[in-house]
Amino acid sequence: MANNEVVKVFSLDIPSATTLSSALDLSQGWSEVSLKIPQFASASNIYIHASESATGDYVRVMFPPINSATVATNDFTIVSGISARIIPIPSNYQHIKVELSTMQSDATSVFNVICKS
């Protein structure tokens, strides 16, 4: 790590019986952002939501279409079955939330967001 590089870790919780985390402010302009995924007891896709303000309308982040003729959505998705991993995520958004495709009924899911300048 370079002497002037800053690394900060933030925690995002998704309470049991819900699918969406609280918001995380990324307005510092981090050059790299990664999501540390916990060990899951059940399979769930993971999506990233973004907004231009903390209280704004959060929508799923999409990849640009590879082919303009493609009709399928290109949501940024970490597919079910991936757990206990660190995954780079899009970092050019002001505020993000993490969504699970299925509720975790037994416990709160805790994600760490690792940011580097």
N, C-alpha and C positions, 0 to 999 in steps of 0.2 A: 504494500500500500504506500502511495506517495505521501510525503510529509504533509502536504496541504490538503489531502483527501479527507473528507468528513464522511463517516459512516454512522447512520442513526437507525435504530430499530424501533418501530411502532407496533403496538398490539391492536388487532381488530377482533372483537368478539361477536359471534353469532349465538345469541341465547338459544337454549333448547326450545323446540316448538316454533321456531321462526326460520326464515331462509335468508335474511339480509342483515349485514353488519351495520354498525354505525358508520358515519363518514370519517374519512381521513384527509386532512389538508396536505396536499403535496405542492403548495404554491411556492416553495423555496426553489423549485426548478432543479430537481435531482436529475443527474445524468443517467443513472441506472436505478431501477426499482425492481425488486424481486419479492415474491410471495413465498413464505415458508409454510408449507401445507402440513397440518398435523396428521397423525396416524388416525385413520377413520375406521370405525366399526362397521359402517355401512357405506355403500357406494353412492356417490353424488357427483354430478358435473359441477364445476366451479366457473362462475362468470365474473367479469369485472364490470362494474357500472361506473360512469363518470358524469360529472356535472361541472359547470363553470362557477357555481357558488355552493356553499355548504348547505343552504336550504333550497337549492334549485331542484329541477326535475332531473333525476338520475336515470340514465338509459344505458343499455348494454353497449360495451365497446365492440366494434367490428373491425375486422381486417379489411383493407381495400379488396374489391373483387379481383381475382386473378385473371378472369376472362369476363368481359362485359356481357357475354351471352349466358353466363351462369346465373341461374335463377335462385339457387340455394343461398341461404344466409351464410355469412362468414363471421359469426360471433366469435370473439376471442374466448375459447373454451379450453379448460383443463378437464380432460375427460375423466369419467368415473374410473375408479381403480388406481388412480395416481394418489399416493399419500406418502407422508414422511419424505417430502422432496422440497427443493428450492427451485422455483421457476421464475425466469425473467418475465416481467409483465410490461405492458405499455406504460411509459412514464411521462407523457406529455399532456397530462390532464391536471387540473387544479385540485379536484376533490374526487375521491374514489370510494366505492363500497364493494364488498365481496358478497356474492350470492351463491347459495347452494341450491341445486335443483330439487333436492328433497330435504325435508326437515330432519334434524337430528333430535329424536325425542328423549334421549337419555342424558345428554350433557351439553354444555356450552362448547362450541367449537372456537378455538383460539388460533388465529393466524398471526404470524409476524410479518411485517412489511419491512424489508431491509432496503434502505436508501443510501446511495453513494453520490457524492458530489463530483 
